[in-house]
Amino acid sequence: MISGKAANRWLVLTLVVFLAVAVSSAALSAELAGEEVYTVSQGEVVDDDLYVGANEIYINGIVKGDLIAGAQYIEIGPTGVIEGDLWAGGSSIVVAGVVLDDLRVAAGGVEISGLVGDDAIVAGGGGPFDFSFDAEFPSIEQGLRISGEVGGDLFAFAGGADISGSIGGDFFGGMGALDFAGVIAGDANIQAGEFDIDDAARIGGELKYTAAEPLELPSGIARDISFEAQEPDEDVGGSIVGAFIRWVLRTAAIVIGVVILGWLLLRFRPNTLLRPAAAIRANPLQTGVYGLIAAALLIFIPIASVILVLFTAALWGVLPAVAMFVFLVSASALVWFFSPLLTGYWLGEAIGRRMGGDRAPFYLLLLGTLLIVILGRIPVLGWIVYLLSFVLALGGLLRSSVSTADTRPAATVAG
């Protein structure tokens, strides 16, 4: 009879083998880097996909494949070229060079003055969601600024945005405040709390916008224009106070549920939280890179999951294939659901160390989880927080399952 530990190792091995078949040979030979400052100098060429976790990342050369990066500060310099996709998350992201394929980035501050060859999905802070980062690292102003060119569609979400560049496809935007002076070849669908359009702006197709009230738009700005008023809040007198009360109550309910679940895990299965948190604590950047790679394989590249299910069907039949599909979907959903607990404990430890003194594990869990849940309930910023939490939790689970050298829990939980 196969033991639980042996079965887990067999399952991990099977997943790795099948996923290796699903990805291209370029991905298999990708370069993995983790340093405090990582640089691809001008004239330097990286022939494969590049996965980087660092404090600062500077790309001034050529990356032949995709770049998946996580850092406090990420800069694609004027001479930098990414021939594949750019996936990046951090505090500040600057794209002054060229990304020939798609761009997917999220940061407090994002500047795009270069060229994106295809579609772009961008999330930034600014506006009411402006917050500062560690002054030890380079940074840019919070919010989203696009003065360059996006060849395909642009999906942008930010607290504050200033867009003066050109968009070759359609534009979908959700912002707290938007200043727009760009050129859009296709349609534009915009939702913004504050909305200002410059006389120089041009939209080749239809402009649909949602705002508090109709705007006085420049003549000839778009082929057609349609306006939809923001729906007033009808509860509790339709006031902002009512919306805030509902937000507080729902946030409190989520916190209570998550904390109860966390207490149960600390009480009966503490290593479920402590080991992944220890893996994150040992090397947050490397753990984040592991999580990004795993998320890219299991979620952002759906064909990998499809091939895995098809292989299972071919080797063992339809029922095991269905079970594999359910496992992949449910496993990803569980990691997403539990991620505030895993990353919350790690974050609570970090805050506890700064505060000084010894504190109970449950106190640390409560502190970190509360912070993540509250940030996760903020519009626009929330999904970025949960995505980063998911990636770190996934990386922590992977590292803690394959190595025990650097993943010993920092505290012992009493029964």
VENNOR-V978808 format. One record per backbone hydrogen bond with DSSP energy under -1.0 kcal/mol. CO is the residue of the C=O (numbers start at 1). NH is the residue of the N-H. E is the energy in kcal/mol with one decimal. If there is no record, write none. Layout:
((CO	NH	E) (CO	NH	E))
This chain:
((3	7	-2.7) (4	8	-2.3) (5	9	-2.2) (6	10	-2.6) (7	11	-2.4) (8	12	-2.6) (9	13	-2.6) (10	14	-2.4) (11	15	-2.5) (12	16	-2.5) (13	17	-2.4) (14	18	-2.5) (15	19	-2.6) (16	20	-2.0) (17	21	-1.5) (18	22	-1.5) (19	23	-1.6) (24	28	-1.6) (25	29	-1.2) (27	30	-1.4) (31	51	-3.0) (33	53	-1.9) (36	55	-1.4) (36	56	-2.0) (38	58	-2.7) (40	60	-3.3) (41	44	-2.1) (44	62	-2.6) (46	64	-3.4) (48	65	-1.1) (49	31	-2.9) (50	68	-2.7) (51	33	-3.0) (52	70	-1.9) (53	35	-1.1) (55	73	-1.7) (56	38	-2.9) (57	75	-2.4) (58	40	-2.6) (59	77	-1.9) (61	81	-2.5) (62	46	-3.1) (63	83	-2.9) (65	84	-1.8) (66	50	-3.0) (67	87	-3.1) (68	52	-2.6) (69	89	-1.7) (70	54	-2.0) (72	92	-2.1) (73	57	-2.5) (74	94	-2.8) (75	59	-2.9) (76	96	-2.9) (76	97	-1.1) (77	80	-1.8) (80	98	-2.5) (81	63	-2.9) (82	100	-2.9) (84	101	-1.6) (85	67	-2.8) (86	104	-3.3) (87	69	-2.9) (88	106	-1.7) (89	71	-1.7) (91	109	-1.9) (92	74	-2.4) (93	111	-2.5) (94	76	-3.2) (95	113	-2.0) (95	114	-2.0) (97	115	-2.2) (98	82	-3.0) (99	117	-3.6) (101	118	-1.7) (102	86	-2.2) (103	121	-2.8) (104	88	-2.3) (105	123	-1.7) (106	90	-1.7) (108	125	-2.0) (108	143	-2.9) (109	93	-2.4) (110	145	-2.4) (111	95	-3.1) (112	147	-2.2) (112	148	-2.1) (114	149	-2.4) (115	99	-2.9) (116	151	-3.5) (118	152	-2.0) (119	103	-2.1) (120	155	-3.0) (121	105	-2.1) (122	157	-2.3) (123	107	-2.2) (125	159	-1.3) (125	160	-2.0) (126	129	-2.3) (127	130	-1.2) (134	137	-1.5) (143	110	-2.8) (144	162	-2.7) (145	112	-2.6) (146	164	-3.0) (146	165	-1.5) (148	166	-1.8) (149	116	-2.8) (150	168	-3.4) (152	169	-2.0) (153	120	-2.5) (154	172	-2.9) (155	122	-2.9) (156	174	-2.2) (157	124	-2.4) (158	176	-1.4) (160	144	-2.4) (161	179	-2.3) (162	146	-2.2) (163	181	-3.2) (165	183	-2.0) (166	150	-2.7) (167	185	-2.8) (169	186	-2.3) (170	154	-2.7) (171	189	-3.0) (172	156	-2.6) (173	191	-2.4) (174	158	-1.8) (175	193	-1.4) (176	194	-1.6) (177	161	-2.2) (178	196	-2.5) (179	163	-2.6) (180	198	-2.9) (182	202	-2.0) (183	167	-2.9) (184	204	-3.3) (186	205	-2.4) (187	171	-2.6) (188	208	-3.1) (189	173	-2.5) (190	210	-2.6) (191	175	-2.7) (194	178	-2.4) (196	180	-2.9) (198	201	-1.4) (202	184	-2.9) (205	223	-2.1) (206	188	-2.9) (207	226	-2.7) (208	190	-2.9) (209	228	-2.2) (210	192	-2.0) (211	230	-1.8) (215	217	-1.1) (218	221	-1.4) (221	203	-3.1) (224	207	-3.0) (226	209	-2.1) (228	211	-1.1) (235	238	-1.2) (239	243	-1.5) (240	244	-2.4) (241	245	-2.5) (242	246	-2.3) (243	247	-2.2) (244	248	-2.6) (245	249	-2.6) (246	250	-2.6) (247	251	-2.5) (248	252	-2.6) (249	253	-2.2) (250	254	-2.2) (251	255	-2.7) (252	256	-2.6) (253	257	-2.2) (254	258	-2.6) (255	259	-2.8) (256	260	-2.3) (257	261	-1.9) (258	262	-2.5) (259	263	-2.7) (260	264	-2.1) (261	265	-2.1) (262	266	-2.6) (263	267	-2.1) (264	268	-2.5) (265	269	-2.0) (269	272	-1.5) (270	273	-1.6) (270	274	-2.8) (271	275	-1.5) (273	277	-1.9) (274	278	-2.3) (275	279	-2.1) (276	280	-2.2) (277	281	-2.5) (278	282	-2.2) (279	283	-1.3) (283	287	-2.5) (284	288	-2.4) (285	289	-2.1) (286	290	-2.4) (287	291	-2.3) (288	292	-2.4) (289	293	-2.5) (290	294	-2.5) (291	295	-2.7) (292	296	-2.6) (293	297	-2.3) (294	298	-2.7) (295	299	-2.6) (295	300	-2.0) (301	304	-2.0) (302	306	-2.2) (303	307	-2.8) (304	308	-2.1) (305	309	-2.3) (306	310	-2.4) (307	311	-2.7) (308	312	-2.0) (309	313	-2.3) (310	314	-2.4) (311	315	-2.2) (312	316	-2.8) (313	317	-1.2) (317	321	-1.3) (318	322	-2.6) (319	323	-2.5) (320	324	-2.4) (321	325	-2.3) (322	326	-2.6) (323	327	-2.4) (324	328	-2.5) (325	329	-2.4) (326	330	-2.9) (327	331	-2.8) (328	332	-1.9) (329	333	-2.2) (330	334	-2.7) (331	335	-2.3) (332	336	-2.2) (333	337	-2.5) (334	338	-3.0) (335	339	-1.4) (338	341	-1.3) (338	342	-1.8) (339	343	-2.8) (340	344	-1.2) (341	345	-2.0) (342	346	-1.3) (343	347	-2.7) (344	348	-2.8) (345	349	-2.3) (346	350	-2.0) (347	351	-2.4) (348	352	-2.8) (349	353	-2.4) (350	354	-1.4) (351	355	-2.0) (352	356	-1.6) (360	364	-1.9) (361	365	-2.7) (362	366	-2.6) (363	367	-2.4) (364	368	-2.4) (365	369	-2.6) (366	370	-2.1) (367	371	-1.5) (368	372	-2.2) (369	373	-2.8) (370	374	-2.2) (371	375	-2.4) (372	376	-2.6) (375	378	-1.5) (378	382	-3.0) (379	381	-3.0) (381	385	-2.1) (382	386	-2.4) (383	387	-2.1) (384	388	-2.5) (385	389	-2.4) (386	390	-2.5) (387	391	-2.4) (388	392	-2.4) (389	393	-2.6) (390	394	-2.7) (391	395	-2.4) (392	396	-2.7) (393	397	-2.4) (394	398	-2.1) (395	399	-2.6) (396	400	-2.4) (397	401	-1.3) (398	402	-1.2) (399	403	-1.5))
